[in-house]
């Protein structure tokens, strides 16, 4: 959330994924390191309090924060088998961590090539299948099919299902590029969409398995809002967070499926421990994943939000 618009190759370093707005590099890095330190201190404190039994039930979890590289508009700111791999779960109800939206949210908060990037204002953004571009754009993201299901629950009410809440979800394509920002796909808006939770609190998106670009573990971004109207206005998100994937599943996809060649070496050079977002823990952000390269994958995550 560096000046300019970055492609996957340009978004290689951890600091690139954290910086927001057009600030000098040294100032950006110092401010971002301070922000990350504050976030990790808050999580360590929360973990200690939970261990001491003083907080009780806060929210629900499944399993881990991120980038930035464009100018801000806001004034203030091994797996892959049919059985699959399972992410971490939490016995208590905890709110999913608040994370950065990164440099490529297209939610009206920053610029792409001098113009406000806002997919949420486009007609057709409320959709389940996000593989194709819309509102006049015609590109289609290619890759291994993936269904993402998020269970939205109230972290202030023993993980009660939240019906009628909206989720804006976005991620990079198999080449590691973000539509509306990265070179060659600035005119596309695929892999972005909004869904409203059903009576059981679920939203589901049909998409493709994201690639792994240099400096980050594979991930999907999302924001949770109280309603579709709030989501399409990009106003007052209850939570901004990221979904992570089991490393073994990622390795299977990248080493088996066509088109993910660059992801093989990028994944080999990163881990949850060295990822600038997930290094402080992924227990509530790691999805449960099942499926195969040939049949496609399904990722499921419970998302606790303070409703």
C-alpha atoms as one frame of an Amber mdcrd trajectory, in Angstrom:
protein
   0.000   0.000   0.000   6.391   2.921  -3.840   5.919   4.956  -6.509   4.700
   3.706  -9.876   2.860   0.523 -10.852   4.734  -2.744 -10.445   4.626  -5.991
 -12.371   5.245  -9.291 -10.616   8.978  -8.999 -11.240   9.043  -5.461  -9.891
   7.084  -6.412  -6.760   9.946  -8.597  -5.631  11.038  -7.262  -2.284   9.110
  -7.397   1.004   9.306  -3.635   1.464   7.570  -3.137  -1.895   4.563  -5.039
  -0.574   4.311  -2.920   2.539   4.833   0.630   1.253   1.812   2.874   0.658
   1.810   6.144  -1.207   4.624   8.087  -2.801   7.223   8.430  -0.065  11.039
   8.392  -0.181  12.339   4.823  -0.041  14.145   5.231   3.299  11.136   6.863
   4.920   8.796   4.220   3.500  10.884   1.339   4.816  11.280   2.872   8.268
   7.567   3.577   8.609   6.616   0.124   7.364   9.041  -1.626   9.676   7.554
   0.324  12.569   4.014  -0.637  11.485   4.894  -4.312  11.175   6.565  -4.217
  14.577   3.463  -2.702  16.142   1.233  -5.339  14.504   3.386  -8.192  15.754
   3.558  -6.751  19.259  -0.244  -6.528  19.337  -0.536 -10.165  18.263   1.998
 -11.352  20.819   0.135  -9.458  23.514  -3.175 -10.943  22.383  -1.677 -14.430
  22.404  -0.368 -13.966  25.951  -3.718 -12.721  27.169  -5.517 -15.635  25.552
  -3.051 -18.022  27.163  -3.728 -16.443  30.536  -7.444 -16.970  30.002  -8.315
 -13.296  30.371  -9.945 -12.600  27.029 -12.443 -15.412  26.669 -13.879 -15.942
  23.220 -13.010 -13.369  20.572 -13.752 -14.860  17.144 -13.353 -17.901  14.861
 -10.333 -18.973  12.891  -9.307 -21.101   9.940  -5.452 -20.132   9.258  -2.283
 -15.443   8.114  -0.429  -9.185   5.732   1.149  -7.481   2.838   2.263  -5.250
   0.075   2.076  -1.797  -1.322   3.455   0.085  -4.253   1.065   2.715  -5.543
   0.081   6.234  -4.612  -2.594   6.678  -1.967  -5.754   8.642  -2.655  -7.154
   8.503   0.857  -6.443  11.584   2.906  -5.308   9.470   5.860  -4.373   7.196
   4.478   3.389 -31.793  -0.482  -0.142 -32.145  -1.159  -2.576 -31.867  -4.011
  -4.081 -35.322  -3.671  -7.824 -35.884  -3.644  -7.782 -35.863   0.139  -5.926
 -32.553   0.146  -4.104 -30.789   2.955  -5.610 -29.203   6.010  -4.805 -25.784
   7.401  -4.642 -24.915  11.065  -7.821 -24.533  13.084  -8.624 -22.827  16.348
 -10.637 -24.314  19.192 -11.667 -20.872  20.417 -13.427 -18.083  18.572 -10.861
 -15.480  17.478 -11.062 -12.600  15.039  -8.925 -13.011  11.941  -5.884 -10.687
  11.986  -6.132  -7.282  10.394  -3.684  -7.066   7.479  -2.649  -4.554   4.860
  -4.640  -4.530   1.635  -1.373  -4.210  -0.241  -0.623  -2.048  -3.240  -3.220
  -3.515  -5.595  -6.661  -3.407  -3.906  -8.527  -1.466  -6.622 -10.982  -0.343
  -3.951 -10.694   3.389  -4.650  -7.912   3.947  -2.110  -5.006   4.464  -4.526
  -3.932   5.200  -8.080  -2.894   3.095 -11.045  -1.048   5.060 -13.716  -2.418
   8.331 -12.399  -6.048   7.232 -12.222  -8.052   6.071  -9.222  -8.259   2.280
  -9.357 -11.709   1.205  -8.222 -13.194  -2.108  -9.333 -15.895  -1.782  -6.663
 -17.587   1.024  -8.583 -17.942  -1.062 -11.754 -21.244  -2.631 -12.755 -20.989
  -6.391 -12.397 -18.508  -6.496  -9.503 -21.002  -8.540  -7.440 -20.333 -11.982
  -8.902 -19.246 -15.471  -7.936 -17.060 -16.471 -10.911 -14.206 -13.967 -10.984
 -12.016 -15.595 -13.647 -13.062 -13.238 -16.446 -12.855  -9.479 -16.734 -16.104
  -7.506 -16.865 -17.589  -4.053 -17.500 -16.182  -3.925 -21.033 -12.866  -5.712
 -20.380 -12.558  -9.139 -21.987  -9.533 -10.972 -20.563  -9.845 -14.318 -18.797
  -7.394 -15.518 -16.149  -6.010 -18.981 -16.943  -4.921 -21.502 -14.326  -5.880
 -24.430 -12.137  -9.545 -24.060 -11.076 -10.068 -23.064  -7.441 -13.204 -22.564
  -5.389 -12.764 -20.347  -2.327 -15.399 -20.581   0.394 -15.280 -18.226   3.364
 -17.450 -18.787   6.428 -18.138 -15.358   7.933 -18.801 -15.499  11.684 -19.187
 -13.062  14.565 -16.096 -13.052  16.775 -18.090 -11.119  19.396 -20.862 -13.723
  19.549 -19.344 -17.217  19.813 -18.791 -17.474  16.062 -22.459 -17.044  15.138
 -22.964 -17.144  11.359 -23.221 -13.714   9.741 -25.774 -13.591   6.913 -25.947
 -10.622   4.541 -22.324  -9.558   5.016 -20.269  -8.817   1.909 -16.749  -9.915
   0.981 -14.560  -8.241  -1.622 -11.904 -10.748  -2.744  -8.943 -10.260  -5.088
  -5.610 -11.884  -5.953  -2.876 -12.156  -8.582  -3.050 -14.371 -11.677  -0.816
 -17.395 -12.331   1.947 -15.075 -13.590   1.878 -13.120 -10.341   0.255 -10.048
 -11.933  -2.623  -7.992 -10.509  -5.283  -6.770 -12.905  -5.680  -2.997 -13.187
  -2.088  -2.454 -11.988   0.563  -4.781 -13.432   2.105  -4.218 -16.860   0.137
  -5.885 -19.693  -3.015  -6.325 -17.562  -3.817  -2.736 -16.590  -6.888  -2.857
 -18.851  -8.165  -6.066 -17.243 -10.109  -6.416 -13.993 -10.294 -10.181 -13.556
  -9.789 -11.999 -10.246 -11.828  -9.406  -8.374 -15.361  -9.793  -7.083 -17.903
  -9.258  -4.318 -20.214 -11.842  -2.791 -22.861 -11.557  -0.047 -22.971 -14.249
   2.647 -25.963 -16.606   2.614 -28.095 -17.686   5.567 -25.246 -19.854   6.868
 -22.701 -17.047   6.590 -20.921 -18.428   3.532 -19.582 -16.769   0.402 -18.057
 -18.712  -2.473 -15.857 -17.615  -5.372 -14.863 -19.544  -8.490 -11.351 -18.524
  -9.470  -7.890 -19.913 -10.313  -5.024 -20.938  -8.054  -2.853 -17.812  -7.669
   0.789 -17.780  -8.672   3.707 -17.105  -6.348   5.609 -13.932  -7.108   8.988
 -13.018  -5.670   8.967 -11.977  -2.010   5.572 -13.345  -0.932   3.985 -16.672
  -0.085   0.911 -17.411  -2.251  -2.119 -15.598  -0.846  -5.553 -14.135  -1.495
  -6.727 -10.739  -0.233 -10.195  -9.999   1.073 -12.188  -7.335   2.899 -15.365
  -7.954   4.888 -18.187  -5.381   4.987 -21.559  -5.224   6.719 -23.444  -5.127
   3.429 -23.124  -5.166  -0.340 -23.788  -1.417  -0.371 -20.883  -0.816   2.005
 -18.631  -3.095  -0.064 -19.351  -1.454  -3.412 -18.786   1.925  -1.755 -15.513
   0.629  -0.313 -16.578   2.015   3.040 -15.721   0.916   6.570 -14.432  -2.613
   6.110 -14.816  -4.658   9.296 -11.682  -6.623   8.460  -9.000  -6.578   5.792
  -7.009  -9.790   5.756  -5.339 -12.501   3.663  -5.826 -16.208   3.069  -2.767
 -18.484   2.939  -2.303 -21.904   1.310  -0.519 -25.025   2.599   2.977 -25.084
   1.108   2.692 -28.681  -0.112  -0.402 -27.885  -2.176   1.307 -24.855  -3.725
   4.341 -26.964  -4.598   2.173 -29.607  -6.264   0.295 -27.028  -8.351   3.392
 -25.158  -9.461   5.423 -28.262 -10.317   2.574 -30.014 -12.129   0.282 -27.507
 -13.804   1.072 -25.620 -16.995   1.788 -21.887 -16.816   3.159 -21.678 -13.264
   6.857 -22.021 -14.155   8.034 -18.835 -12.434   6.205 -19.790  -9.249   8.420
 -22.850  -8.718  11.582 -20.857  -8.001   9.706 -18.065  -6.233   8.114 -20.515
  -3.798  11.451 -22.227  -3.178  12.913 -18.876  -2.091  10.241 -17.975   0.477
   8.552 -19.513   3.524   5.969 -18.501   6.095   8.835 -17.725   8.471  10.398
 -15.235   6.051   7.218 -13.812   4.510   6.810 -10.193   5.643   3.084 -10.735
   6.261   2.752 -14.288   7.521   5.962 -14.524   9.567   4.096 -13.710  12.790
   1.772 -16.691  12.347  -0.789 -18.133   9.943  -2.907 -20.247  12.292  -6.134
 -18.335  11.601  -5.420 -17.607   7.924  -4.286 -20.972   6.551  -7.093 -22.459
   4.473  -8.155 -26.087   4.458  -7.486 -27.212   0.882  -8.635 -30.341  -0.965
  -8.603 -31.478  -4.563  -6.103 -32.056  -7.356  -4.496 -30.319 -10.303  -6.624
 -32.271 -12.761  -9.910 -31.801 -10.920  -9.346 -28.398  -9.362  -9.066 -27.369
  -5.726 -11.376 -26.134  -2.982 -10.120 -23.839  -0.218 -12.200 -23.242   2.908
 -11.551 -20.731   5.691 -13.562 -19.535   8.678 -13.277 -15.768   9.048 -14.082
 -14.261  12.418 -14.988 -10.573  12.359 -16.104  -8.257  15.178 -19.626  -7.629
  13.911
